[in-house]
Amino acid sequence: MTVTELALLRLNSGASFDDPTLRANLQKAKKAMEDFTRLPFHYFVQIEDPSYFYIVGSWPSAKQHFEEWIPSPANQEVLELLKDQINVEFMFHLDVESACLPLDAPVVAIGRHFIASDKRTSFSKVFSAAKHIVENFTAPKKVAGGWRVEKEAEEKEEWVLFTGWDGVAQHGEFGRSASFQEYVKIKDFVSGSQNSRRRSFLPNTNWKRRVLTSPAPGPSRSFPCSLSAAKMNSTTAAFANPAPADTYWAQFEEVSKYNVSLNYFERLWLAWYTYMNNDVLATGIMSFVMHEAVYFGRSLPWIFIDAIPFFNKYKIQAAKIPTAKEQWQCAALVLLSHFTVELPQIWLFHPMAQFFGLETSVPFPSPLKMAYQIAIFFVLEDTWHYWTHRAMHVFPFLYKNIHKIHHHYSAPFGLAAEYASPIEVLVLGLGTVGSPILYCAITKDLHILTMYVWIVARLFQAIDAHSGYEFPWSLHHFLPFWAGADHHDTHHERFIGNYASSFRWWDYVLDTESGPEAAKRRRERRLAKAKKAQ
């Protein structure tokens, strides 16, 4: 029995379809399979996350694929070529020939439907009756599917449906149509569905997105293609991304309809990017709003604390409580800086980071992965901040023309964390934004959500360091290497030393600590040295 292979593969970190070596290797693999089977094979890259791609092709039988092709020298040669470039996420067969599928359509949607074994016959009847609803929308393109040959469990069947479309927008229009409401009655027999989108590549493909052209023509024709699904076999596959709706919440409902396996926040995220239909605009607006909300939201408690006499006993410079006028003047300058300096930086961040491989897709990375990446960013930023900040104090020209404005308040307060000249905002901000970009450029493994969490953590650190308050529960009491408010407050009071942002180790190792305790340690070292010299 002729079967169709459906396989999901992912590019390894650092690999890119722009790499001519990878394209050539994939072309060799495609030719090897076609020479072995005398049947056509197609590659499809996923629209939502182009690091994923698919193989769709026919085999005379699943047995030939598993027992003859996989152990063959030709396949072993292919695997050796691609071992450092791709990973196989899943592979299975369908009881349908690929020639029956709409692989020549501009867009192909593939839906995976999971059905209890005892409902297979009923599902087939209902689908046969409803099939014309899709065909009327997609005509003259094919609507075809097949049952999974290798079942995951005896009690569960899987039906995979292929439909051809003129574009992603048409696919989304069908999802909003009255016809679709009739068609989805088949879900009464379905225990779960998964969807994704894909476009084909190799050998002679020109796309509107992710253009790839093969260096050599192949035996079969291939076209742009798309897949609609939520999550496949507990791996990141692809997610239905319908055409933009009239409102964000209508888009959210549309996304939720197709992507049931995503959590609530992932659906909010996907709906936002789909609704905006412009990644740069979507990221820019979300980033700036988040920055402003966190900065002023985190500063607000310190404004209240400054106004409550009870907290004066925790104030490091107790005689210098900022007035309401000072707070307002500071807020106005900071806000001006945010719109004129930081907003353009934020707007340029997305295209720059995407160039280095930043991910914006769903699902989100694990909390553990985000935590260790953010820890790395803290160390990198602290190093950058120490040396640039120290340079601004060591060189009089830099201090007078760039850094002096930040020392306008000798007793800092939360809002003053980003009270600085435009040049200083750019230079010191480079450590905050540049550290993740550097990490992404090297590893090709960073999600923008991790970047957002890092920015929030960095803003909290900067605002708290400028708060001017030392509490018994301050973090540095539990993490001795943490800088904290007392570390930076001393810097503002004395105008020297304590140059690092988050940690104390650079100042300790290079003897640039400031304050009474640091002065005492220096005296003790000098006395010990003098005593030893006698």
HUKA-V722446 format. One record per residue. N is the residue number from 1. SS is DSSP state (H for helix, E for strand, L for the rest). PHI is phi in degrees with one decimal (* if undefined). Layout:
# HUKA-V722446
N&SS&PHI + N&SS&PHI
This chain:
# HUKA-V722446
1&L&* + 2&L&-68.6 + 3&E&-126.5 + 4&E&-110.4 + 5&E&-83.5 + 6&E&-123.0 + 7&E&-128.8 + 8&E&-109.6 + 9&E&-128.1 + 10&E&-130.3 + 11&E&-68.0 + 12&L&-69.5 + 13&L&-56.3 + 14&L&96.4 + 15&L&-81.4 + 16&L&-149.9 + 17&L&-68.7 + 18&L&-76.0 + 19&L&-77.3 + 20&H&-62.4 + 21&H&-66.0 + 22&H&-62.7 + 23&H&-61.1 + 24&H&-65.3 + 25&H&-65.1 + 26&H&-66.7 + 27&H&-64.0 + 28&H&-64.0 + 29&H&-64.3 + 30&H&-61.3 + 31&H&-64.3 + 32&H&-63.0 + 33&H&-67.7 + 34&H&-69.2 + 35&H&-65.6 + 36&H&-73.4 + 37&H&-101.9 + 38&L&60.0 + 39&L&-128.9 + 40&L&-76.6 + 41&E&-127.5 + 42&E&-132.0 + 43&E&-103.6 + 44&E&-133.6 + 45&E&-96.9 + 46&E&-75.2 + 47&L&-70.5 + 48&L&-68.6 + 49&L&-137.7 + 50&L&-67.1 + 51&L&-79.1 + 52&E&-102.3 + 53&E&-146.4 + 54&E&-127.0 + 55&E&-113.5 + 56&E&-128.1 + 57&E&-167.5 + 58&E&-100.8 + 59&E&-126.6 + 60&L&-55.1 + 61&L&-164.6 + 62&H&-64.3 + 63&H&-62.0 + 64&H&-61.4 + 65&H&-62.1 + 66&H&-74.6 + 67&H&-95.8 + 68&H&-111.4 + 69&H&-73.7 + 70&L&-57.4 + 71&L&-83.6 + 72&L&-69.9 + 73&H&-58.1 + 74&H&-62.8 + 75&H&-69.3 + 76&H&-62.8 + 77&H&-66.0 + 78&H&-63.1 + 79&H&-61.2 + 80&H&-65.8 + 81&H&-64.4 + 82&H&-104.2 + 83&L&-60.2 + 84&L&-94.5 + 85&L&-113.1 + 86&E&-138.3 + 87&E&-129.9 + 88&E&-87.4 + 89&E&-87.6 + 90&E&-158.9 + 91&E&-157.3 + 92&E&-154.3 + 93&E&-118.2 + 94&E&-120.0 + 95&L&-86.1 + 96&L&-148.2 + 97&L&-83.7 + 98&H&-63.7 + 99&H&-64.4 + 100&H&-83.5 + 101&L&-94.0 + 102&L&-82.1 + 103&L&-75.6 + 104&L&-99.0 + 105&L&-79.9 + 106&L&-58.0 + 107&E&-135.9 + 108&E&-122.1 + 109&E&-102.1 + 110&E&-122.2 + 111&E&-113.3 + 112&E&-101.9 + 113&E&-115.8 + 114&E&-101.6 + 115&E&-133.5 + 116&E&-62.3 + 117&H&-55.7 + 118&H&-75.7 + 119&H&-108.8 + 120&H&-60.0 + 121&H&-63.9 + 122&H&-63.9 + 123&H&-61.1 + 124&H&-59.5 + 125&H&-66.1 + 126&H&-65.1 + 127&H&-66.2 + 128&H&-59.1 + 129&H&-74.2 + 130&H&-96.5 + 131&H&-57.4 + 132&H&-62.5 + 133&H&-63.3 + 134&H&-70.9 + 135&H&-61.0 + 136&H&-63.6 + 137&H&-82.9 + 138&H&-102.4 + 139&L&-47.3 + 140&L&-92.5 + 141&L&-75.3 + 142&L&-74.6 + 143&E&-128.4 + 144&E&-151.5 + 145&E&-159.1 + 146&E&-158.6 + 147&E&-87.6 + 148&E&-66.4 + 149&L&-76.6 + 150&L&-91.4 + 151&L&-73.1 + 152&L&-72.4 + 153&E&-149.9 + 154&L&-62.2 + 155&L&-89.0 + 156&E&-127.1 + 157&E&-109.3 + 158&E&-134.1 + 159&E&-111.2 + 160&E&-113.2 + 161&E&-108.3 + 162&E&-111.5 + 163&E&-131.4 + 164&E&-101.8 + 165&E&-138.2 + 166&L&-73.3 + 167&L&-175.6 + 168&H&-62.8 + 169&H&-62.0 + 170&H&-63.6 + 171&H&-60.6 + 172&H&-66.4 + 173&H&-61.9 + 174&H&-62.3 + 175&H&-64.2 + 176&H&-99.4 + 177&L&-82.5 + 178&H&-65.3 + 179&H&-61.1 + 180&H&-64.1 + 181&H&-61.1 + 182&H&-74.7 + 183&H&-64.4 + 184&H&-71.9 + 185&H&-61.9 + 186&H&-64.8 + 187&H&-66.3 + 188&H&-62.8 + 189&H&-105.5 + 190&L&-109.7 + 191&L&-87.9 + 192&E&-176.9 + 193&E&-136.2 + 194&E&-136.5 + 195&E&-138.9 + 196&E&-158.4 + 197&E&-121.3 + 198&E&-151.8 + 199&E&-124.2 + 200&E&-84.0 + 201&E&-149.6 + 202&L&65.9 + 203&L&-97.5 + 204&L&-126.0 + 205&L&-116.0 + 206&L&-117.0 + 207&L&-112.8 + 208&L&-79.8 + 209&L&-131.1 + 210&L&53.1 + 211&L&-66.3 + 212&L&-136.5 + 213&L&-127.4 + 214&L&-79.6 + 215&L&-72.2 + 216&L&-137.7 + 217&L&-69.6 + 218&L&-114.4 + 219&L&-76.8 + 220&L&-119.7 + 221&L&-85.0 + 222&L&-133.8 + 223&L&-135.4 + 224&L&-55.9 + 225&L&-150.2 + 226&L&-140.8 + 227&L&-125.2 + 228&L&-118.9 + 229&L&-163.3 + 230&L&-91.8 + 231&L&-145.9 + 232&E&-109.4 + 233&L&47.3 + 234&L&60.6 + 235&E&-116.8 + 236&L&-70.1 + 237&L&-119.6 + 238&L&-159.3 + 239&L&-136.1 + 240&L&-60.4 + 241&L&-132.7 + 242&L&-61.9 + 243&L&-61.5 + 244&L&-55.2 + 245&L&-92.2 + 246&L&-70.9 + 247&L&-128.9 + 248&H&-61.9 + 249&H&-70.5 + 250&H&-65.7 + 251&H&-65.3 + 252&H&-60.9 + 253&H&-63.6 + 254&H&-65.2 + 255&H&-63.2 + 256&H&-63.1 + 257&H&-64.4 + 258&H&-96.2 + 259&L&-122.7 + 260&L&-68.2 + 261&L&-82.8 + 262&L&-78.8 + 263&L&-76.5 + 264&H&-58.0 + 265&H&-71.2 + 266&H&-66.7 + 267&H&-69.6 + 268&H&-59.1 + 269&H&-62.9 + 270&H&-62.1 + 271&H&-63.3 + 272&H&-63.6 + 273&H&-66.5 + 274&H&-69.3 + 275&H&-63.6 + 276&H&-69.5 + 277&L&59.9 + 278&L&-155.6 + 279&H&-61.9 + 280&H&-65.1 + 281&H&-65.6 + 282&H&-61.7 + 283&H&-69.0 + 284&H&-61.4 + 285&H&-63.9 + 286&H&-62.3 + 287&H&-65.6 + 288&H&-68.1 + 289&H&-61.5 + 290&H&-61.8 + 291&H&-60.5 + 292&H&-66.6 + 293&H&-62.9 + 294&H&-71.4 + 295&H&-61.8 + 296&H&-77.1 + 297&H&-66.1 + 298&H&-76.1 + 299&H&-75.2 + 300&H&-58.0 + 301&H&-57.9 + 302&H&-70.3 + 303&H&-64.1 + 304&H&-65.3 + 305&H&-62.4 + 306&H&-60.9 + 307&H&-90.0 + 308&L&-106.7 + 309&H&-56.9 + 310&H&-53.5 + 311&H&-85.1 + 312&H&-59.1 + 313&H&-67.0 + 314&H&-97.6 + 315&E&-72.6 + 316&L&-67.7 + 317&L&-108.7 + 318&L&-61.0 + 319&L&-83.7 + 320&L&-120.0 + 321&L&-87.4 + 322&L&-65.1 + 323&L&-80.9 + 324&H&-61.5 + 325&H&-63.3 + 326&H&-62.5 + 327&H&-62.7 + 328&H&-66.2 + 329&H&-61.7 + 330&H&-63.4 + 331&H&-60.5 + 332&H&-64.6 + 333&H&-68.1 + 334&H&-62.4 + 335&H&-63.2 + 336&H&-60.9 + 337&H&-63.4 + 338&H&-60.7 + 339&H&-78.0 + 340&H&-94.3 + 341&H&-113.3 + 342&H&-77.5 + 343&H&-59.8 + 344&H&-61.0 + 345&H&-61.0 + 346&H&-62.2 + 347&H&-66.9 + 348&H&-82.1 + 349&H&-62.3 + 350&H&-60.0 + 351&H&-61.8 + 352&H&-66.5 + 353&H&-68.3 + 354&H&-64.0 + 355&H&-58.8 + 356&L&-91.8 + 357&L&104.8 + 358&L&-61.7 + 359&E&-96.3 + 360&L&-126.6 + 361&L&-82.0 + 362&L&-113.2 + 363&L&-75.2 + 364&L&-76.2 + 365&L&-67.9 + 366&L&-70.8 + 367&H&-57.3 + 368&H&-64.0 + 369&H&-62.9 + 370&H&-62.3 + 371&H&-63.6 + 372&H&-72.8 + 373&H&-67.7 + 374&H&-65.8 + 375&H&-60.5 + 376&H&-63.6 + 377&H&-63.5 + 378&H&-60.4 + 379&H&-67.1 + 380&H&-64.0 + 381&H&-64.3 + 382&H&-61.5 + 383&H&-65.2 + 384&H&-59.6 + 385&H&-63.6 + 386&H&-58.2 + 387&H&-73.0 + 388&H&-71.1 + 389&H&-64.8 + 390&H&-63.6 + 391&H&-61.4 + 392&H&-68.2 + 393&H&-95.6 + 394&H&-71.9 + 395&L&-98.8 + 396&H&-54.6 + 397&H&-60.8 + 398&H&-66.2 + 399&H&-66.3 + 400&H&-65.5 + 401&H&-97.0 + 402&H&-125.6 + 403&H&-90.2 + 404&H&-58.0 + 405&H&-61.4 + 406&H&-68.2 + 407&H&-92.9 + 408&H&-58.3 + 409&L&-105.2 + 410&L&-71.5 + 411&L&-115.5 + 412&L&-68.6 + 413&L&-141.0 + 414&H&-49.5 + 415&H&-62.3 + 416&H&-82.0 + 417&H&-57.3 + 418&H&-114.1 + 419&L&-81.7 + 420&L&-159.2 + 421&L&-70.1 + 422&H&-55.9 + 423&H&-65.5 + 424&H&-64.8 + 425&H&-58.9 + 426&H&-66.7 + 427&H&-67.1 + 428&H&-71.3 + 429&H&-66.1 + 430&H&-62.3 + 431&H&-67.6 + 432&H&-72.0 + 433&H&-87.5 + 434&H&-70.3 + 435&H&-60.8 + 436&H&-64.1 + 437&H&-64.4 + 438&H&-61.2 + 439&H&-60.9 + 440&H&-65.8 + 441&H&-63.0 + 442&H&-81.9 + 443&H&-95.8 + 444&L&56.4 + 445&L&-142.2 + 446&L&-151.8 + 447&E&-100.8 + 448&H&-64.7 + 449&H&-62.9 + 450&H&-60.7 + 451&H&-60.5 + 452&H&-64.0 + 453&H&-62.8 + 454&H&-62.3 + 455&H&-61.1 + 456&H&-60.8 + 457&H&-62.6 + 458&H&-67.3 + 459&H&-64.4 + 460&H&-59.0 + 461&H&-62.8 + 462&H&-65.4 + 463&H&-67.7 + 464&H&-65.7 + 465&H&-65.6 + 466&L&-95.7 + 467&L&-63.6 + 468&L&84.5 + 469&E&-121.5 + 470&L&-120.6 + 471&L&-108.7 + 472&L&-61.0 + 473&L&-99.1 + 474&L&-58.6 + 475&H&-59.5 + 476&H&-68.2 + 477&H&-70.9 + 478&L&-103.2 + 479&L&-120.3 + 480&L&-57.5 + 481&L&-85.0 + 482&E&-76.7 + 483&L&-73.3 + 484&H&82.9 + 485&H&-68.2 + 486&H&-64.6 + 487&H&-63.6 + 488&H&-81.4 + 489&H&-62.0 + 490&H&-62.5 + 491&H&-61.2 + 492&H&-69.0 + 493&H&-72.0 + 494&H&-103.5 + 495&L&64.5 + 496&L&-157.8 + 497&L&74.9 + 498&L&51.9 + 499&L&-86.6 + 500&L&-72.8 + 501&L&-94.3 + 502&L&-109.1 + 503&E&-122.1 + 504&L&-101.4 + 505&H&-66.6 + 506&H&-62.2 + 507&H&-65.4 + 508&H&-70.2 + 509&H&-66.1 + 510&L&-97.2 + 511&L&56.8 + 512&L&-115.6 + 513&L&-68.4 + 514&L&-124.6 + 515&L&118.2 + 516&H&-58.7 + 517&H&-65.8 + 518&H&-65.3 + 519&H&-63.0 + 520&H&-62.9 + 521&H&-63.9 + 522&H&-65.7 + 523&H&-61.0 + 524&H&-63.7 + 525&H&-66.9 + 526&H&-65.0 + 527&H&-63.3 + 528&H&-64.3 + 529&H&-68.5 + 530&H&-65.7 + 531&H&-64.4 + 532&H&-69.4 + 533&H&-74.9 + 534&L&-71.6
